[in-house]
Amino acid sequence: GSVILFLYYFIQEFFWNKTLGKIVTGTIVVSEKDQKPSITELIMRTACRFIPLEAFSFAFMKDGFHDIFSKTKVIENKK
């Protein structure tokens, strides 16, 4: 299950800069410089999703651990 979840996030964000949730919210993931994230950034971003209680990081800060550690951010999709 973990491999499938990893591939779900990585593949969608690699090819389209968004997951199904980002399609619904009209957002995309970009690097800190507002460019397409590198493979390394996306691997780190996806791996950080497996940190225990990572989802609760949003309760204490604007960006979650997976954004902070991977140096990525989520922005509004202007297309």
N, C-alpha and C positions, 0 to 999 in steps of 0.2 A: 503494500500500500504506500509506503514512504517513497519508493522509487517512482510510482505513478504520479504521486502528488508533486514530487520534485520536477518530473518531466512536464507536467501540466503547466506549472508556473514558468519554468525556464523556456520551453518551446514557444509558448504564446508571447511572452515578453521579448524573446529574441527576435521573432519574426514580425510581430505587430505592435510591440511596445505596450501591450495591454492584455489583460485577462478578461474573462466574461464579466467579472465584477466591474472592471474599469470601463467596459463598453456601456454598461447600465448607468454608471455615474458620469460618463463623458470625460474620462481622464486617461492619461497615459503616463508611463514611467520614463524618466529621462535621467541623464547624468547630472551632476551638480552644475555642469556648464550648459545645460539645456540641449544636449546632443543625445543621440542614440547611445544607450549604455553599452559598454564593452562586454565581451563574453565574461571576463573576470568579474566585473561588477555584477552581472546577472547571476553568475554562479554563487557569489557571496550573498547577494540579495536572497536568492532562493534557499541557500543553506541556512541562513539566519532565521528563516521561518520555522525551523525545527528547534530553536531555542525554547526550552520549557517556559511557558507563560508569556511568550513573546507578544501575543495578541494584547496583553494587558499593558504593554509599554506605551500604548496610545493614551492610557488613562493618566499618565504622568508627564507626557511630552507630546509635542505636535507631530513628530515623525516617529515611526516605530523603529525598533532595533534593526530591522531588515533594511530600512532606508539609511539610517545613520552609519552602520558598519560598512555598507556597500557604496556609500557616497552617491546615492541616487535620491530622487524625489518624484513625487506624483504631482502632475500639473493638469490643468484643464486642457482638453484636446480642442484646439482652435480650428480644426479642419471641418 
